[in-house]
Amino acid sequence: MRRIFLAFRCFVSLLFRGRLSASLIAALGLTRRSASGAPPAPKPATEPPASAVRTTDGALQMLSILQRDARLVDFLMEDIASYSDDQVGAAVRELHDQCRDAIARYITLQPVIDGVEGTFTQAPSKDPNVVRFIGNVPAKPPSGGVLRHKGWRAAKIDLPALGAKQDVTVLAPAEIEIE
């Protein structure tokens, strides 16, 4: 009988006030939401929560892929001043192919402007993130000019999912050979 009476009180409170009174909330064992409408903060768990995905994770993951597939970081961090141009050129040719293949595997690239470089082209936008005017640019950007670089846009990004315990700051693990 007590539950029927409690239900009736809740119905009347909601019907005439549009909300439950503090005594009804306490009787039901509920808590009131904050003014923002968000539920109250959860109680701290005994185990630490999984780290949230940061915006830098994808960039570090791509750099890790370039290191894994082409040893790009190793090449960039090495002092190449003592090598001849022929040696550097031979290393760069292979590095170039491996990096291009790795990028193509995970990112679909398209030109921002699909036109012929060196010809007059209309700007699709005045947004500096899309088109950058270079040279003798007037105060008011023009409608077009000579296309010097098509630009690149990532049409599709398909990076593999990161493991829950993967440390994205480790671009390549250290390698220890056992003899």
N, C-alpha and C positions, 0 to 999 in steps of 0.2 A: 504494500500500500504506500510505503514511503517513496518508492521509485515513481509511482504514478503521480503522487503529489509534486515531486521534484520536476517531473516532465511537464506537468501543467504549469508550474511556476516559470519554467524556461520558456514555454510557448507564449505565455502572457507577456513576459519580459521582452521577448523578441518582437512580438506583435505590436506592443505599445511604445517601447523604447528603441527598438532596433538593435539592441545589444543585451548581453547578459550582465547582471549586476555582479559586483565583486563577491558577494556571499554565494551566489549561484556558481560562479567560476570555481570558488574554493570547494564547494560541496561536490562538484563534478571532478575535482582533482586536476583542473586545467590551469594553464597560465595565460595571462593576457599578452598579446603580441605588442611589439613596440609601435610607436606612432607611424613609423615608415611602412608598417605592414609586414615586415620581415619577422620570421619566427625568432624566439629568443636564442641567444648564443648557446651552442651545444656545450654540455659539460665536458671538461678535458678528458680525453681517452687515456687509457693506461699506456698505449703504445703511441709513439709520435706519428702524426699524420704523414702521408706520402707527400713529397715535395711537389708543389704546383709547377706546371709547365710554364716556363718563362719564354718571352719572345725571342731570346737569344738562342734557345735550344735548337731551333731549325738551322740557324746559321752555323752553329758549332757542329751539328750533325752533318751538314753538307761539307764542311771543312774536314771532318773526320773521314767522310767517304772519299774525298779527294786525296787525303793522305793514304788511306787504305789501298785505293785502286791505282794511284799514280805517284805516291811518295812526294806530293807537292810541298808539304811543310818541310820535309827533309831538304828538298832542293832550295827552297826559299831561305832557309836558315843556314845553309852552307855558304862559306866565303868562297866565291868562284873567281876571285881576282887572279889566282895563280894558274888557272886553266886557260888554255888557248881558245880563241874564238871557235875553232873547229870542234874542240871537245865540248864546249858549251852548246854549240849548235846541234851536235849529234844528240846530246842529252835532252835538249829542249824539244826536238822533233818527236821523240818517244813520249815525253811528258805531255806534250800538246795532245797527241792522239789519245792517251789514257784519260786525261782530264775531260776532253770533249766527250768521250764515250760515257764517262761517269755522270756528267751533267745531263746528257741526253737520256740516260737511263731513268733519272728521277725528276727531271724538269723539262717541260715542253716549252720551248722559246719561240716567240714570234716577233717580227720587227714592229716597232711602234708605228712607223710609216713604211708601208710597202711600196717604195718608189726606187727610182734609179739615182744613186748618188751622183752628184755633179749636175743635176738638172733642177729647174725651178719647181718647187713643190709648195702647195698650200698647207698651212699649219692646221692640223685637225683640232687644235685647242691652243689657248693662250696660257694654260696651266703650266708653270715652270717645272712641274714634276713629269709632264708629258713631253713638252718641247722646250728646249733651251735655245734661245736666239744668241748667236755669237757674232763677233765682228763689230761693225759700226752700227750699233742698235740704237734707234731713236727712242725718245722717252715713251712714246706710245708704240708697243710692238706692232710690226707689220703683219699682214695677212699671210705672208709666205716669204720664201727666199730660196737660195741654193741649198739643196740637201747635202750635208757633209757627212752625216752618220744617221742610219736608219733608227737607231735605238733598239733596245730589247725589252720585251715584256714577257713575264712568266705567265703563259696561258694555262698551265696546269703544273701543279707540284704534287708529287706522289712519293714522299719520303716514307721509308718504313717506320712503323710504330717504334717508339723508344721503349726499352724495357723499364719496368717499374724501379729497378735498383740501378739502372745504368747511369753512370756519372758522365754527363755530356761534356764536361770540361776536360776529360781525358780524351784527346783526339786520337791518340794511338798508344796502346799500352807498351810499356818497356818490354824488351825481349831479352830473355836470358837463356842461353844455350846450355844444355846439359851434355857434357862429354863423357 
